[in-house]
């Protein structure tokens, strides 16, 4: 269970959507758990952790990628994806 996520002030004050900011924070938590610079996490897990739908999480991930805040690896439907921040 995730108990906290740190979202940097520069990100909170950016023009990104609230969903993108939330997903960024949750990805940081998953990366911290993995002990590296990346993490393997399913879209459905991010949706569960954020309380968002898979569709909204997918849009938030795309927004973070457009702004070059994350670097997702190739995604396969129903599989885990690797994200780096």
N, C-alpha and C positions, 0 to 999 in steps of 0.2 A: 504494500500500500504506500502510495506517495503521500508524504505529510507536508512537504514544502517544496517550492520551486523559486529560484532567484531569477528575476528578470531585470536586466540592467536598466538604469534610468534613461540612458540614451535611447533604448528601445521603447520604453514606456512613453517617451515624449515624441516618438517618431509618428509618421503618418500611416504606419501599417495598421491593418485591421486588428481589432481586439482578439479575434480568433488566431491570427498569425502570431501575435505576442504571446498568447497562451500556449500555443503549440511549441514555440521557441523555448519557453520555460520548461515545459515537460520534456522536450528533447534533451535539454541540458541535464535534467535529472537522470534520464536514461543513460546519457553519456557518462555521467559521474558514477553510476552504478557499474558500468563496464570497465571503468578505470583507464580509458583511452581517449582518443580524440573522436571516436565514432561509436555508434550503437546500432544494433539490429533490433528493429521494432516493427510490429505490424500496424497498419492503418487502423485496424479495429482496436488495438491496444491504446493507441493515441486517442481514439474516439472515446473509449471507456475512461481513460485518465482525465480527459478534458470536459467530458459531458457534452461534447459536440457530436454531430452525425459524422459518419465516414465521409460523406460528400463535402461537408464544411471543412473537415480536417484536410482532405485532399486539396481543396482550394487554398487553405492556409499554407500548406506545404509548397504549393506552386508559387504563392506570393513570396514566401521566404526565399525560394530558389531564384525567382526573378530579381530580387534585391541582393542576391549573392550572399545571403546570410547562412545558408546551408548548402551542402553538396550531396544530394541523394544519389545513390547508385541506381542502377537499372532496377525498376520495380517489376515484379511479376504478380499478376492477379492472385490474391489469396495467399501470398507468400510474405515473408518478412523483407523489409528494405533496410539498407544500411544508410545512415545519415551521419555526416560530419559537420561540425560547426567550426 
